[in-house]
């Protein structure tokens, strides 16, 4: 996927501006991207976050730092954790 915001083209934002592809329940959550594969994701009082929960890893990131995910991938590889990239 080119960027997390690209999910908005597939899954339109809800009334709070959230893009959700997950089993999800939130209170006062706005302008966030919530992606999950299995577990229930719940949030309270967050704004402008990316939450991505996959089978083997959980990412929580400020939306304005999404470009730094590539740096995290590099760091994981350097630490011998490439199975998570």
Residue, then its C-alpha position, 0 to 999 in steps of 0.5 A: x500500500x502506498x500510504x495509510x491515507x490511501x485507505x480512505x479511497x477504499x474505506x470512506x471516513x466515518x462521521x468523525x473522520x476515521x478510516x476504519x477497517x477493523x472490528x472497532x469501537x471508539x469514544x471521542x476518536x477523530x481523524x484516525x486510521x484504525x486497521x485490524x485483522x483479528x482483535x477488537x480495537x477500542x479507543x478513547x479520546x485520540x486524534x490523528x493516529x494510525x493504529x495498525x494491528x496485524x497478526x504479528x505486530x502492532x503499530x501506533x503512530x501519529x498520522x503526521x509521522x507516517x513517513x517515518x514508518x520506513x525508518x522503523x522498517x530499517x530499524x527492525x531489519x537492523x535488529x534482526x527482526x525482518x520477519x516483522x517487516 
